[in-house]
Amino acid sequence: MDDSGALLANRLRLERDMRGWSLADLAERSGVSKATISKIERQEVSPTAVILIRLAGAFDLTLAACCSAPRAAASA
């Protein structure tokens, strides 16, 4: 997977960690299976647009924010 896949994988993990959410928590909030989220975080699959929208919504982020580096990392 390219750099955008790594960026997304890292962002999902960071957002989950910041909230103290498990895979199961995110799965319940987003409607995306734990297995799929895990595969995205391990960069084994590329998510569809629908899955990205569901994940972003669970975090209360825009799709653009979910697919970008966090501000602290972007400015470093």
C-alpha positions in Angstrom: 0.0 0.0 0.0 1.2 3.5 -0.7 1.8 6.4 1.7 -1.8 7.4 1.7 -2.7 3.9 3.0 -0.1 4.2 5.8 -1.4 7.7 6.7 -5.0 6.4 6.9 -4.0 3.4 8.9 -2.0 5.5 11.4 -4.8 8.1 11.6 -7.5 5.4 12.4 -5.3 3.9 15.1 -4.5 7.4 16.6 -8.1 8.4 16.7 -9.1 5.1 18.4 -6.3 5.4 20.9 -7.1 9.0 21.7 -10.6 8.0 22.5 -9.7 4.8 24.3 -11.8 2.8 21.9 -11.2 -0.8 21.0 -11.8 -2.2 17.6 -15.2 -3.4 18.9 -16.1 0.1 20.0 -15.3 1.6 16.6 -17.1 -1.2 14.8 -20.2 -0.6 16.9 -20.1 3.2 16.3 -19.4 3.0 12.6 -21.2 -0.1 11.4 -17.9 -1.5 9.9 -16.8 -4.9 11.1 -13.9 -5.3 13.5 -12.1 -7.5 10.9 -12.3 -4.8 8.2 -11.1 -2.1 10.6 -8.2 -4.3 11.7 -7.3 -5.0 8.0 -7.3 -1.3 7.2 -5.1 -0.5 10.2 -2.7 -3.3 9.2 -2.7 -1.9 5.6 -4.0 -5.2 4.2 -7.0 -3.7 2.4 -7.9 -0.3 1.0 -11.3 0.9 2.3 -14.1 1.9 0.0 -15.5 5.4 0.1 -18.6 4.2 2.0 -16.4 2.6 4.7 -14.3 5.8 5.0 -17.4 7.9 5.4 -18.7 5.6 8.1 -15.4 5.6 10.0 -15.0 9.4 9.7 -18.6 9.8 11.0 -17.9 7.6 14.0 -15.0 9.9 14.9 -17.1 13.0 14.1 -14.5 14.0 11.6 -14.9 15.1 8.0 -13.7 12.7 5.4 -10.8 15.0 4.6 -9.8 15.2 8.2 -9.9 11.4 8.6 -7.6 11.0 5.6 -5.0 13.6 6.6 -2.3 13.8 9.1 -3.3 15.2 12.6 -2.4 18.9 12.9 0.5 18.3 15.4 2.1 15.8 13.0 1.4 17.9 10.0 3.2 20.9 11.4 6.2 19.0 12.8 
